[in-house]
């Protein structure tokens, strides 16, 4: 399921819409940073006192947040390709690059 409801879905974005889209992506990253800091604090606590289930739940939340960020970023990137009115060949290469980088195992 794609969580891109807050990402602007217009075919051609104005500068203001691009700035809003960028701000929303940066806000997602800021929330993820906060989640990672909380996770680090949890791990740095005395390991005996650390609640394993809570920590693993935090790991899952961070993983999902990064996944949703990646989806929103890819969506915005592909949309930008259309907005730039790329040639079919260049667009195909760009989409190939996005897919390769998303699913690469390295």
C-alpha positions as CSV (number, residue, x, y, z in Angstrom):
1,X,0.0,0.0,0.0
2,X,1.4,3.4,-1.0
3,X,1.3,6.0,1.7
4,X,1.6,9.0,-0.5
5,X,-1.7,10.7,0.2
6,X,0.1,13.8,1.5
7,X,2.4,14.0,-1.6
8,X,1.1,16.3,-4.2
9,X,-0.4,14.5,-7.2
10,X,-0.5,17.2,-9.8
11,X,1.0,16.3,-13.2
12,X,2.9,19.6,-13.4
13,X,3.9,21.2,-10.0
14,X,4.4,24.9,-9.4
15,X,7.4,25.9,-7.4
16,X,5.3,26.3,-4.3
17,X,4.0,22.8,-4.7
18,X,7.5,21.4,-5.1
19,X,8.6,23.3,-2.0
20,X,5.6,21.8,-0.1
21,X,6.5,18.3,-1.3
22,X,10.1,18.8,-0.3
23,X,9.1,20.0,3.1
24,X,6.8,17.0,3.6
25,X,9.6,14.6,2.7
26,X,12.1,16.4,5.0
27,X,9.5,16.2,7.8
28,X,9.2,12.5,7.3
29,X,13.0,12.2,7.7
30,X,12.9,14.3,10.8
31,X,10.3,12.0,12.4
32,X,12.5,9.0,11.4
33,X,15.5,10.6,13.0
34,X,13.5,11.0,16.2
35,X,12.5,7.3,16.1
36,X,16.1,6.3,15.5
37,X,17.3,8.4,18.5
38,X,14.7,6.7,20.7
39,X,15.8,3.3,19.5
40,X,19.5,4.2,20.2
41,X,18.6,5.3,23.7
42,X,16.7,2.1,24.2
43,X,19.7,0.0,23.1
44,X,22.2,2.1,25.2
45,X,20.2,1.5,28.4
46,X,21.2,-1.4,30.5
47,X,20.5,-4.4,28.3
48,X,18.9,-6.3,31.3
49,X,16.5,-3.4,31.8
50,X,15.7,-3.0,28.1
51,X,12.3,-4.3,27.0
52,X,13.1,-6.6,24.0
53,X,9.5,-6.5,22.6
54,X,9.4,-2.7,22.9
55,X,12.8,-2.3,21.2
56,X,11.8,-4.7,18.4
57,X,8.6,-2.8,18.0
58,X,10.7,0.4,17.6
59,X,12.8,-1.3,15.0
60,X,9.7,-2.3,13.0
61,X,8.4,1.3,13.2
62,X,11.7,2.8,11.9
63,X,11.8,0.2,9.1
64,X,8.2,0.9,8.1
65,X,8.8,4.7,8.3
66,X,11.8,4.4,6.0
67,X,9.9,2.2,3.6
68,X,7.1,4.8,3.4
69,X,9.6,7.6,2.9
70,X,11.2,5.6,0.1
71,X,7.8,5.1,-1.6
72,X,6.9,8.8,-1.3
73,X,10.4,9.9,-2.6
74,X,10.2,7.5,-5.5
75,X,6.7,8.7,-6.4
76,X,7.9,12.3,-6.3
77,X,10.9,11.5,-8.3
78,X,9.0,9.7,-11.1
79,X,6.4,12.5,-11.1
80,X,9.2,15.1,-11.5
81,X,10.4,13.1,-14.6
82,X,7.0,13.6,-16.2
83,X,6.9,17.2,-15.2
84,X,10.2,17.8,-16.9
85,X,8.6,16.3,-20.1
86,X,11.5,13.9,-20.7
87,X,11.8,11.9,-23.9
88,X,10.4,8.4,-23.7
89,X,13.9,7.0,-23.8
90,X,15.3,9.2,-21.1
91,X,12.2,8.6,-18.9
92,X,12.5,4.8,-19.4
93,X,16.2,5.0,-18.3
94,X,15.3,7.1,-15.3
95,X,12.6,4.7,-14.1
96,X,15.0,1.8,-14.7
97,X,17.5,3.6,-12.4
98,X,14.9,4.2,-9.7
99,X,13.8,0.5,-9.8
100,X,17.3,-0.8,-9.8
101,X,18.4,1.4,-6.9
102,X,15.2,0.5,-4.9
103,X,15.5,-3.3,-5.3
104,X,19.3,-3.6,-5.5
105,X,20.7,-6.1,-2.9
106,X,24.0,-4.2,-2.5
